[in-house]
Amino acid sequence: MRDGPLPPFDCAPGLRLAAHERLMQLQQDHLNRRLDRLEEMMERLDRRLWITVYGVAAVILGQMLRSLMLIA
């Protein structure tokens, strides 16, 4: 017989739970990275949309100004 406390050991359910927690953390990290990329893409799309809107407005105003100059 041994004297003193027995060394700790990991049991199978504990190892399985730790592996599951690690897998969930990896999935959460991956999801967060994908969401960050999606937000960046949406911001770029938003900027492009506004540039397009301002471009169309500038063309319309330019044509209005041109027609006003031709009338006068």
SULVEN-V216999 format. One record per backbone hydrogen bond with DSSP energy under -0.5 kcal/mol. NH is the residue of the N-H (numbers start at 1). CO is the residue of the C=O. If there is no record, write none. Layout:
# SULVEN-V216999
[[NH | CO] [NH | CO]]
This chain:
# SULVEN-V216999
[[15 | 11] [16 | 12] [17 | 13] [18 | 14] [19 | 15] [20 | 16] [21 | 17] [22 | 18] [23 | 19] [24 | 20] [25 | 21] [26 | 22] [27 | 23] [28 | 24] [29 | 25] [30 | 26] [31 | 27] [32 | 28] [33 | 29] [34 | 30] [35 | 31] [36 | 32] [37 | 33] [38 | 34] [39 | 35] [40 | 36] [41 | 37] [42 | 38] [43 | 39] [44 | 40] [45 | 41] [46 | 42] [47 | 43] [48 | 44] [49 | 45] [50 | 46] [51 | 47] [52 | 48] [53 | 49] [54 | 50] [55 | 51] [56 | 52] [57 | 53] [58 | 54] [59 | 55] [60 | 56] [61 | 57] [62 | 58] [63 | 59] [64 | 60] [65 | 61] [66 | 62] [67 | 63] [68 | 64] [69 | 65] [70 | 66] [71 | 67] [72 | 68]]
